């Protein structure tokens, strides 16, 4: 890999605090750029916007989705800005048009489907683990990466709070509800001690051998219990996070609060849940606002006042 790309990756990790997943994504995107530069005999330190137009067009021609093209070009722009700060002469790279991003409305489980899924596991040690994991995904809106990195001390059972570290190593504390607390308590008492001969101390959710459960392990357990509960086949761990947010909005929770609970940096990211819960919001609006509906008006029968 070009030493300049390596230097950039080190910079975003050390100076910006980017997570290893973010760094890995940038690395993949910039390896693709490097292949284009080698094939076209271009130097990243003298690139122009015109040089990048064929690259951008080629991404679309290779069948990448608009969102993937945007992400790759954003990575390229970030890398070239870093090079410019180091004295490179690249110019006009911001003139490369990004494809329009289509807002995708996530599919959401109904409350009944989510509850059936979460309550599906049995009372075996692995079942207690699965129930605790599902309750935290749905009850606290955790990402998979946040769930698997939890430590036992990160769940405050007395106050029903979870401390998690999200994207960009941003820490937040979220409530998880009584059902999640009860599930974690059962798992810690009767499940976790029986997983493996020795348990990894700094991991809350363990696999059958007592080590930290992997992201793939979480996907597997969610899909297994989703199938057993009759949930749709598109359900994934993130579906429970979507359900968490959607059901909060449907219950009347304001978007700013949902934003804080999800750990979104921008409110625009959270606004998608107004589309998911749109029918409920309209019904709530029409029931609450005095000017939301057209009411019949009966003309006054009283005598008009004298001028």
Buried (B, 14 or more C-beta within 10 A) or exposed (E): EBEBBEEBBEBBBEEEEBBEEBBEBBBEBBEBBBEBBEEEEBEBBEBBBEBBBEBBEEBEEEEBEBEBBBBBBEBBBBBBBBBBEEEBEBBEBEEBEBBEEEEEEBEBBEBEBBBBBBBBBEEEBBBBBBBBBBBBBBBBBBBBBBBBBBEBEBBBBEEBBBBBBBBEEEEBBBBBBEBBBBBBBBBBEEBBEBBBEEBBEEBBBBBEEBBBBEBEBBBEBBBEBBBEBEBEEEBBBBBBBBBBBBBBBBEEBEBEEBBEBBBBEEEEEBBBBBBBBEEBBEEBEEEEEEEEEEEEEEEEEEEEEEE
